[in-house]
Each structure stands twice: as C-alpha cells, then as structure tokens.
C-alpha cells in the first residue's frame, strides 16, 4: 500500500512539474497561455459545477489545469474548556480537464486534505455527448444526491465549515465508480436537468463503526469501493432539477442500494439490507439578487438488523439554510466589483429519529448550530471570511447538551 501511494505521489509531482514548467514558459508570450475564468458568485445548475471552474490552458498543452485551497484559524471552546488557537490547512484540490475529441471530455479532481493526511481521487470521469438531453458519463463520479455534494468547492461558500447535514447525513463529498446518463433541456427562461447513475455503494461500516451510530459517512470509507461493490449490486442515484433565471433552482434527488455483504462464495448469509437517501435542495435570490437563500434537507432510511441496539437508527434527517446578503459591491484598491457579504447559517441533524422501545420517550442523538459570518470577495474566485459558530449537541440519552463556541477566520481561493 505504501509503495502504491509513493508511486502515485511521484507521478503526480511529475505531472504538476510539467504543467508548471509549461505555464512558466508561457508567461513570456501572452498569446501562449489563456486563463479560463469563472465568477463563483454566479451559478448554473448545480450539476454543471464540475466544469464551472476556472482553468488555465497553455499553448498546445492538451490539459487545462486549476484548483483551489482552503485554510483557516480556529479557536473553539466546549462547556468552557478550550484547546486554544489552531491553524488548519483544510484542503488543496487540483483539477485536470481535457477535450479528447469533439463532444468527448475528460475531467479529474484530486484532493489533498489536512496537508497530505488524506489523498483522494474525488472525480475522474469521461463525458460523451450524444445529445444535449443524452450524455453518457463513466468513471469516478459524484453521486448527485443533494446540491452541496455536487457544488462543494470552498471558494463558492461564505462559511468555513461545510454543513453538518451535508457531511454527516448524506455525506459529502460522496463519489463512486459507475456509469450513467445526464442531460439538460432549455425552454425560455427555464433549464431542466436530470442525472441517473449506477455506481458502487456503501459497505457494512454504516452499522459497524466506531461512532456507535448509523453513519453513511463511515459506510462510504470502503478502501476497495473503486474496485468492487461490497454487496455485488449497484447503487442507484437519480436527480431532477429545474432552474429559472429569475427565481433560482429546485432539485429533488434519491439514492438507494444494498450495503451489506449478504452472500459469501455464492451462499446467502444475510438478508439484503438497503440504505436510502432522499434530498430536496433549493437556491433563490431576492432584493434584486442582493440576498441569496440556499437550503437542503435530507432524509435517510437504513435497514438495521433487529439484533442491533437502539443506538443504531433506521431513520435520520438533517438540513441547513444559508442566507447571504451583499452589503457592498464596488471597487476596492485595484479590485473591481468587490463584494462584502453578511451571512447566516442555521443547521440541524438528527442521527436517531424515533422513540425508546422500553419507555416510548424520544431518542435524543441530535445537533443544531447557528453560524453568523462576514465575507469579503475582492474577486469572484477568492473569499476571505470570518465566522462565529455556536452549537449544541445532545447525546443518545438526552443529557444536557454540550455547548460549543467557535471563532474562525479563513481564506479560500481558486488558482
């Protein structure tokens, strides 16, 4: 395993060196290189997020490159106890895109989290356009469940932490090997889009994990998921979204698959057990687009064996809503159309919906948080942000909640 990781790192470093060398040479000739920019404050459909990113092309180099980074400081205190101030390098991500032939595209995304503690191939896909309504996609692809999982790049958000529900209920970022179809249809001011994929899915860690609770986040960590399906059956993920140029976007998505290894050597050893998620997301603007409202709600259903304790839930639910208002839009120093935003996030996650069998009382494994913040965007692809996070987390038995306050300052930018 260590040898394969070392080889991967060596290949990656060589590729980066070639790209940097070529780009550096291009700086002496302005006609040689071209930056394909994007303003991350504007959005298409969430399903377009994979290509709606800034890239740099150089001469005849067949690959366009890009990426983003996230870094921040953090001071947190839980019930009056603090570990002090820390600085965090959350992630650095590299994009590679290429047009193989007319109507055939390749895209890959490699993510380095917490320095190099985690290195993941998050996306590596090929798109073949047969028609605007019929595109074939295969490879390592993002499961289109919810909106955040598809549109999660740090520079797009005015909040440092990712939403609780989008990382622990769904959980983002979720990608798998698979194949499927996607397409869009345009009519007047409306855009309709769909995605339908068959992929590998979760594994038994959904209910056999160190969290001692039902966790789709734990179930996505199967190290062999890029090689085979744990259950031997595909997981189905589908989404339909509609966007109006004036009112915004609404999407509904569904994902379901067998997660347990129910047979071994051709012998059935367990019932097929299914994990399913349904999600609704929306984005809209008001006050002449000065106020943007983004939200997502997800509901999880898991077939948990009767032999498991009530710590493991068969139903979970979570969601968030973001309100981001622009209080300044103008030129600052040499930056044109800079923006200053005030932001507020309300979020909630219930990891165990239901009641105790013995008493009928409510099971209380849940968390909620309020996150106000301010963000300054000198350009559309960079954000400097400050957040204060207050959260309360209640344990399984409903004891008094742990209260946490977090002060954060951070920066995130495409490059």
C-alpha distance (Angstrom), angle and dihedral (degrees) to the residues before:
residue distance angle dihedral
X1 . . .
X2 3.81 . .
X3 3.80 90.0 .
X4 3.80 92.5 53.3
X5 3.80 91.3 48.7
X6 3.81 91.0 49.4
X7 3.80 91.0 49.7
X8 3.78 90.9 48.3
X9 3.80 91.6 50.9
X10 3.81 91.4 49.0
X11 3.79 92.7 51.4
X12 3.79 90.9 46.7
X13 3.80 93.3 50.2
X14 3.80 91.1 50.5
X15 3.80 91.1 50.1
X16 3.79 92.1 48.8
X17 3.81 91.4 47.5
X18 3.80 91.5 52.8
X19 3.80 91.7 49.6
X20 3.81 93.2 46.6
X21 3.81 92.3 46.8
X22 3.79 92.4 49.8
X23 3.79 92.2 46.4
X24 3.81 92.2 47.8
X25 3.81 90.9 53.0
X26 3.76 89.2 49.4
X27 3.79 92.3 60.2
X28 3.79 90.9 77.9
X29 3.82 90.4 60.2
X30 3.80 116.8 46.9
X31 3.80 90.8 -162.9
X32 3.78 91.5 57.8
X33 3.79 100.5 65.9
X34 3.77 132.9 39.7
X35 3.76 131.3 -170.3
X36 3.80 114.8 -143.4
X37 3.80 100.0 -152.3
X38 3.77 131.9 -167.3
X39 3.76 132.8 -169.4
X40 3.80 105.7 -128.7
X41 3.80 91.7 -160.9
X42 3.81 89.5 72.3
X43 3.78 123.5 63.8
X44 3.76 141.7 -159.2
X45 3.78 119.5 -167.8
X46 3.80 111.7 -39.7
X47 3.80 87.9 -117.6
X48 3.83 88.1 64.7
X49 3.81 92.7 58.9
X50 3.82 93.2 96.2
X51 3.83 91.0 68.7
X52 3.82 99.3 24.6
X53 3.81 93.2 91.1
X54 3.81 135.3 105.2
X55 3.81 115.1 -94.2
X56 3.80 135.5 -178.9
X57 3.78 120.2 -138.1
X58 3.78 123.7 -170.3
X59 3.79 127.7 -161.3
X60 3.78 112.2 -66.3
X61 3.79 93.4 -19.0
X62 3.83 102.3 134.2
X63 3.81 94.1 -146.9
X64 3.81 128.3 72.2
X65 3.79 114.1 -152.0
X66 3.77 135.9 -160.9
X67 3.76 142.5 138.0
X68 3.78 146.4 164.0
X69 3.77 140.7 -126.1
X70 3.79 136.5 -149.6
X71 3.80 125.5 -158.6
X72 3.78 131.9 162.7
X73 3.77 148.4 158.2
X74 3.80 122.3 -117.9
X75 3.80 135.6 -163.4
X76 3.82 113.8 179.7
X77 3.78 134.7 175.8
X78 3.81 126.4 -172.3
X79 3.81 116.6 -164.8
X80 3.79 88.9 -21.1
X81 3.80 96.0 -50.2
X82 3.80 118.9 114.3
X83 3.79 136.6 178.7
X84 3.81 90.2 -153.5
X85 3.78 132.1 -122.7
X86 3.80 122.0 -19.9
X87 3.79 135.8 179.2
X88 3.77 117.8 -141.9
X89 3.79 134.5 -163.2
X90 3.78 96.8 -158.0
X91 3.78 99.9 -177.8
X92 3.77 148.9 -32.8
X93 3.77 118.7 -153.4
X94 3.81 130.9 -166.0
X95 3.81 124.4 -156.2
X96 3.78 126.3 -158.4
X97 3.79 121.4 -173.2
X98 3.78 132.6 175.4
X99 3.78 139.4 170.9
X100 3.79 103.6 -134.0
X101 3.79 94.1 -175.4
X102 3.76 137.7 -27.5
X103 3.82 107.9 -47.4
X104 3.81 92.1 0.9
X105 3.81 117.3 105.4
X106 3.78 135.6 177.7
X107 3.80 125.1 -156.8
X108 3.79 132.4 176.9
X109 3.79 134.5 178.0
X110 3.81 124.2 -165.9
X111 3.78 118.6 -170.2
X112 3.82 129.8 -159.3
X113 3.81 111.0 -163.8
X114 3.81 126.9 -167.4
X115 3.79 91.8 0.9
X116 3.80 102.2 -56.8
X117 3.78 97.1 -32.5
X118 3.79 89.6 113.5
X119 3.81 124.1 25.7
X120 3.77 115.1 -176.4
X121 3.78 137.3 175.3
X122 3.77 93.8 -137.5
X123 3.80 97.1 177.1
X124 3.80 135.1 9.3
X125 3.76 111.9 159.5
X126 3.77 145.0 150.3
X127 3.81 121.8 -142.8
X128 3.79 121.0 -158.4
X129 3.80 114.0 -170.5
X130 3.80 113.2 -148.1
X131 3.82 93.6 160.4
X132 3.80 135.1 -18.7
X133 3.81 86.1 -99.6
X134 3.80 95.2 42.6
X135 3.79 121.5 50.7
X136 3.79 124.3 157.4
X137 3.82 115.8 -140.6
X138 3.79 128.1 -175.8
X139 3.80 139.5 165.6
X140 3.80 130.6 50.1
X141 3.79 102.4 -13.6
X142 3.79 138.7 171.4
X143 3.78 112.7 -102.2
X144 3.82 103.0 -124.0
X145 3.80 96.0 -130.9
X146 3.80 111.2 140.7
X147 3.80 122.2 -20.2
X148 3.80 103.4 -89.6
X149 3.80 93.7 61.2
X150 3.81 89.2 61.5
X151 3.79 98.1 35.3
X152 3.80 103.6 38.5
X153 3.83 104.9 126.4
X154 3.81 110.9 138.4
X155 3.83 97.4 -129.4
X156 3.81 90.4 59.5
X157 3.80 93.5 64.2
X158 3.79 134.4 68.6
X159 3.81 91.0 -151.5
X160 3.80 125.4 81.4
X161 3.80 98.1 -149.8
X162 3.78 121.2 57.9
X163 3.84 115.6 -119.1
X164 3.80 114.8 -80.5
X165 3.78 93.8 -132.0
X166 3.80 93.1 47.6
X167 3.81 92.6 53.5
X168 3.82 104.0 34.5
X169 3.80 104.7 27.0
X170 3.84 102.1 39.0
X171 3.22 94.5 7.6
X172 3.82 121.2 -131.5
X173 2.82 132.7 -125.3
X174 3.78 94.5 38.9
X175 3.80 120.5 163.2
X176 3.78 132.8 158.5
X177 3.77 141.4 174.1
X178 3.76 111.9 -92.0
X179 3.76 150.7 108.4
X180 3.77 136.1 -112.4
X181 3.77 151.3 125.5
X182 3.78 135.9 -81.5
X183 3.77 135.9 173.9
X184 3.81 148.0 159.3
X185 3.77 136.7 -139.3
X186 3.81 125.3 -159.7
X187 3.80 125.0 -154.9
X188 3.81 122.2 166.1
X189 3.83 106.7 -54.7
X190 3.79 93.8 -15.0
X191 3.78 131.8 94.7
X192 3.79 121.1 -168.1
X193 3.78 121.7 -167.8
X194 3.78 137.9 178.1
X195 3.80 138.3 -175.0
X196 3.80 129.1 -169.6
X197 3.82 122.4 178.4
X198 3.78 141.4 170.5
X199 3.82 111.6 -149.7
X200 3.78 143.9 154.7
X201 3.77 111.1 -83.4
X202 3.78 146.4 -160.0
X203 3.79 128.1 -44.7
X204 3.81 137.0 -138.9
X205 3.81 91.3 -79.9
X206 3.81 86.3 88.1
X207 3.82 85.1 84.4
X208 3.82 102.0 13.7
X209 3.80 103.2 64.1
X210 3.79 141.6 114.6
X211 3.82 91.8 -108.4
X212 3.83 89.5 73.7
X213 3.79 90.6 -140.1
X214 3.78 138.5 83.9
X215 3.80 104.7 -77.2
X216 3.79 128.3 175.4
X217 3.81 86.6 -174.4
X218 3.80 89.9 63.5
X219 3.79 90.8 44.1
X220 3.79 93.7 57.9
X221 3.81 93.2 58.6
X222 3.81 96.9 83.0
X223 3.83 103.6 139.3
X224 3.82 90.6 -150.6
X225 3.82 96.3 50.4
X226 3.82 91.1 107.8
X227 3.81 89.6 57.0
X228 3.80 106.2 40.7
X229 3.80 144.6 -8.1
X230 3.80 114.7 -98.8
X231 3.80 91.9 -138.6
X232 3.78 97.5 34.4
X233 3.81 89.0 -120.8
X234 3.82 128.4 98.6
X235 3.78 124.1 -111.3
X236 3.82 115.1 -129.5
X237 3.80 120.9 -139.7
X238 3.79 123.3 179.1
X239 3.78 135.6 170.1
X240 3.78 137.7 -177.9
X241 3.80 121.1 -166.8
X242 3.78 135.6 177.2
X243 3.79 126.2 -165.4
X244 3.78 131.0 -168.7
X245 3.80 118.3 -163.2
X246 3.80 90.0 -132.4
X247 3.79 106.2 34.5
X248 3.81 103.7 32.5
X249 3.80 135.5 -128.1
X250 3.79 136.8 -43.0
X251 3.79 123.8 -172.5
X252 3.78 136.8 -179.2
X253 3.79 122.1 -165.4
X254 3.78 139.3 178.5
X255 3.80 133.3 -164.6
X256 3.78 128.4 -177.7
X257 3.80 139.4 162.3
X258 3.79 146.6 141.5
X259 3.81 108.7 -89.9
X260 3.80 105.2 -177.8
X261 3.80 129.3 80.1
X262 3.78 94.0 -117.2
X263 3.80 96.7 173.0
X264 3.79 136.5 39.5
X265 3.79 125.9 -164.9
X266 3.80 88.7 -9.1
X267 3.82 93.4 -53.8
X268 3.83 118.8 118.3
X269 3.82 108.1 -125.4
X270 3.81 101.7 167.8
X271 3.78 143.7 10.9
X272 3.79 117.3 -86.7
X273 3.80 106.5 -96.3
X274 3.79 119.9 -158.9
X275 3.78 133.3 -152.8
X276 3.81 116.3 -162.5
X277 3.79 136.2 179.2
X278 3.78 130.7 -168.0
X279 3.80 119.3 -171.0
X280 3.79 138.2 -178.7
X281 3.80 121.8 -163.4
X282 3.78 135.6 178.2
X283 3.80 142.4 -179.5
X284 3.78 124.5 -168.5
X285 3.80 140.3 160.8
X286 3.80 133.2 -140.3
X287 3.81 139.9 176.6
X288 3.83 92.4 45.2
X289 3.84 90.4 -47.0
X290 3.82 92.8 -56.3
X291 3.81 89.5 116.3
X292 3.81 121.7 52.0
X293 3.81 121.7 -169.7
X294 3.80 119.0 -164.4
X295 3.77 126.6 177.0
X296 3.77 145.5 162.8
X297 3.80 135.7 -171.9
X298 3.81 124.2 -168.9
X299 3.79 131.8 -173.4
X300 3.82 122.7 -163.3
X301 3.80 127.8 -157.1
X302 3.81 119.7 -170.9
X303 3.78 128.4 179.2
X304 3.81 100.3 -133.0
X305 3.86 118.9 -171.2
X306 3.82 114.1 -108.6
X307 3.80 89.2 -124.1
X308 3.81 91.0 68.4
X309 3.79 121.7 92.7
X310 3.78 124.0 -110.9
X311 3.80 88.7 -98.5
X312 3.79 85.6 85.5
X313 3.77 111.5 70.3
X314 3.76 127.5 -148.1
X315 3.83 90.7 -157.1
X316 3.80 133.3 39.5
X317 3.80 132.6 171.3
X318 3.78 136.2 -172.7
X319 3.75 143.7 156.9
X320 3.77 148.1 163.0
X321 3.77 140.2 -151.2
X322 3.81 124.8 -155.0
X323 3.79 124.9 -160.7
X324 3.80 114.7 -167.6
X325 3.80 120.4 179.0
X326 3.81 127.0 -174.5
X327 3.81 111.8 -134.0
X328 3.83 96.5 171.9
X329 3.78 133.5 27.3
X330 3.78 118.6 171.4
X331 3.79 147.7 83.9
X332 3.82 120.0 -44.0
X333 3.81 118.4 -176.6
X334 3.83 103.8 -46.4
X335 3.80 94.0 -22.6
X336 3.77 116.0 104.6
X337 3.79 124.0 -151.9
X338 3.79 93.2 8.7
X339 3.78 117.0 175.1
X340 3.77 136.6 -150.8
X341 3.81 115.1 -161.3
X342 3.77 135.3 -169.6
X343 3.80 112.5 -148.7
X344 3.78 139.1 -169.6
X345 3.80 128.3 -174.6
X346 3.80 126.0 -168.6
X347 3.81 115.2 -170.6
X348 3.77 141.0 171.5
X349 3.79 139.1 178.7
X350 3.81 128.2 -173.9
X351 3.79 109.8 -166.1
X352 3.79 95.8 -174.5
X353 3.78 119.1 34.4
X354 3.76 111.5 -173.0
X355 3.79 145.1 56.1
X356 3.80 135.3 -80.9
X357 3.79 112.3 -93.9
X358 3.81 92.4 -139.2
X359 3.82 101.2 48.2
X360 3.78 106.5 13.6
X361 3.80 88.8 -127.1
X362 3.80 122.3 141.4
X363 3.82 119.3 -89.0
X364 3.81 106.1 -127.6
X365 3.80 109.3 -159.1
X366 3.81 98.0 134.9
X367 3.80 144.9 118.6
X368 3.80 135.4 -157.2
X369 3.78 132.5 -175.5
X370 3.80 142.6 -174.8
X371 3.81 117.2 -151.8
X372 3.81 121.0 -174.1
X373 3.79 118.1 -178.8
X374 3.76 149.9 158.5
X375 3.79 126.3 -134.6
X376 3.79 134.4 -170.5
X377 3.81 120.0 -157.0
X378 3.83 111.6 -169.1
X379 3.83 86.6 178.0
X380 3.76 133.6 10.4
X381 3.81 92.9 -103.4
X382 3.84 100.2 50.0
X383 3.78 131.6 60.2
X384 3.81 131.5 -174.0
X385 3.78 110.5 -164.3
X386 3.80 143.7 -179.9
X387 3.81 121.8 -162.3
X388 3.77 137.0 -179.5
X389 3.78 114.1 -157.7
X390 3.79 125.2 -163.3
X391 3.79 117.9 -178.2
X392 3.78 140.3 168.0
X393 3.80 121.5 -155.6
X394 3.79 121.5 -167.5
X395 3.79 121.1 -162.5
X396 3.81 130.3 -131.9
X397 3.81 94.5 -86.7
X398 3.80 95.9 47.9
X399 3.81 97.3 -112.4
X400 3.82 117.5 164.1
X401 3.82 107.3 -63.7
X402 3.77 125.2 -102.8
X403 3.81 107.0 -115.8
X404 3.79 118.6 -147.3
X405 3.78 131.7 -175.4
X406 3.80 121.0 -168.7
X407 3.82 130.1 -172.7
X408 3.80 114.5 -162.6
X409 3.79 137.3 179.5
X410 3.78 119.7 -176.5
X411 3.76 150.7 152.7
X412 3.79 132.1 -142.3
X413 3.77 127.7 -178.4
X414 3.75 144.0 165.3
X415 3.78 114.4 -126.8
